[in-house]
Amino acid sequence: MPKKETPLHLLQHFLPPGTYEAVEAYLHQYKIHLTIARQRRSVLGDYRHRTHVHNHRISVNGNLNAYAFLITLLHEIAHLLCFEQHGNKVAMHGREWKMMYASLLKQFLENKIFPADVEKELLLSLKNPAASSCAEDDLVRVLRKYDVNKNDSRLVEEIQENSLFRIDNGRLFKRGSLQRKRIKCVEVKTGRVYLFSPVYEVEVVE
């Protein structure tokens, strides 16, 4: 079943106050087909460039809080702007994309729409924006504070060592020790060792 475009008037329910008009301007200018997607833990948003058949297409997870939603949307719009200027001739998250993303973030930071702690982390990220829109671990931790609809998920770093957890595809793991910036975990069924980001969301198994 094809994804359905989100009516623009509904978009403001997903955004922080005072940001709808600026976002709407980009959507209109570049004729963006925007989809509000279901929760995807492996990706927060997605961009597909225009073709002779389709307009630019962006999808953003609808379960994100307003600040995370806006940051993810700006990440994807930066991909669009980069494509408009450079086509497919530059790296996906290379210097050109980083410059576009930083420019977009600055536009919204100047309007003081983010809480102080989120703004602080975004200002730090401007020095070298990460490939994932919310990939900086400290930014993920701060943004989680603003989740309205709390679920039962936990970050891997919040789980006690030797405790069990399940990821979204149903696979079961035992939490191990911290190895530099990743946490070593063992898949229960296979015994294989995997390294998880400390801020990866999982379901705790009691």
N, C-alpha and C positions, 0 to 999 in steps of 0.2 A: 504494500500500500504506500503510495507516495506521501512524502511529508507535506503537511499543510502550512501555508504561510500564516504568520501571526498578524491579525488585524492591528494596525498601528495604534489605535486608541487603547488597546489592551497592554501595550508595551510599557506604559508609564507605571503599571502596577509592579513591574519587575525592576524598576530603576530607582535610584535615590532621588529625593525631591530636588527640583531645579535642574535636572539633566535631560529631561525628555526632549525639549526643543532642539538642543544641540545634537543629540543623537538622531532625531528625526531628520534633521537637515542632511546628515550623511546618507541616511537611508534613501531619501528622495533624490539627492544629487547623483548617486551612483546606482539607483534603481536596484537596491539590494532586496533579495528574497530572504526574509528572516524567519527562521523556524525556532520555536521554543521546544527543545527536546526533553525527553525523559532523562532521568539520572544516568550518567555514564561516568563511572569512577576512573576509567582509563583516560578520558578526555573531557575537558570542560566545554570546549567549543570547537567549531570546525569551519573552514572556509574553502569554497570551491570557486575558482575564477569564472568569469563570463565566457561564453562560447557563442557561436553563431545561432545556437538554439536557446540557451538559457542566459539569464542575467546572473550577476554575482549572487552567490548563495552563502549564507552564514547560518549556523545553528549554534545555540547556546543552551546549556542545561537549565531547565526551569526551576530546579530545586535549590539553586544558589541564592544566597542572600543578595540584597540589592547592590552592595558594594562589589562583591565578587562577580555578580552578573555584569556590571558595568565594566570592570577591569577585563573580564574575558571578552566582552563584545569589542572593546577597544583593541585588544590583542588581534582579533580577527579582522577588524577594519584596517589595522596597520598592514596586514597581509594584502588586503585589497589595494590599498594605496601604493604599496610596493609593486604589485603586479601592474597597476596602471602606468607606473613610471618605468619599470624595468622588464616587464614581462616575466618570462621564466629564466632570465639570464643571471639571476643572483641567487645566493643560498637562501633557503627558506627562513632561517633565523640568523642571517648574516648581518653585516654592518648596516646595510640599507634598511632592513626591516627594523633593526634596533633604533635607528634614527627616527623612523616613522612612528614607532610605538612610543618612544620618549616624547616626541612632539605632541602626540595625542594626550598622553598623560598630563603633560604640562598645562595644556588647555583646560583640563578639568581641575587640576590642582590649584590653579589660579583662582578658581571660583569657590574654593574652600568648601567643597561638598563632602569631603571625607572626614571621619573622626580623626582626632589628633594622632592616635596610635597607627591607624592605617596610613595616614598621610606620611608619617615618619618612615614607614617601611617602603612606601612607593618612592619617596625621594631618594632613598638608598638604592632602590632598584634602577633608577634612572641612569646610574653610572654604568650599568651593564645589564639590561633587561634579560631575564631568563627565557629559555625557549618555551616553557610552559607559562601560560598567563598568570598562574598562581604558584609557580614552581618554587620560589624562594620560601624555604621552610618557615622562617619567621613571619612572613606575610600570611602563609596558610594558617598559622597558629592564631594570629591576630584576627583574621577574617572570620574564623570559626566562632569567635565571641559574639558575632552579630547574626548568627543563624537563628531564625525565628522558630522554624519547625524542627526542633531537635529530634533526631532519630536515635536509634540504639547503637550507631556506629561509634567506633573509637579509633584513635590514631594508634599505629603499631607501638609507638613510644610510650603510650599510656597503659599498655598491657604489661602485666607482671611477667617476668621471665619464666619460661616453662609452661605458660598458659596457652590454651588453644584458641585459635581464631579461624574464621572462614572468610574467604574473599567472595566477590560477587558471582563468580562462576561455580561456587560450591566447594572448591578445593579447601582442604583442612590443613592448617599449619600449626606448629609449635614455635612459640616465640623464643629466640635465643638471645645471645649477647650482642652488644653494640660493637660493630667493626668499623672504626673510623666514623664515616658519615652514614653508614647503612647498618641495618639490624639483620643479623644472620638468623634465618628461620628454616625449619625443616618441614617439608611436606610429609604429613603423616602416612599417606598411602604409599609413597615411593621411597621415602627416606632421603630424597634429594634436598640439597641445601640451596636456598635462594636468599638474595640480599634485598631487603625491602627499604624503601624510603621511610624514615621515622614518622613522616606525616601522612602516610598512606592510610586511607580509611578502611576499616575491616569490621566484621561482626564478631564479638566475643562469644565463645562457646563455653557455657558454664559447666 
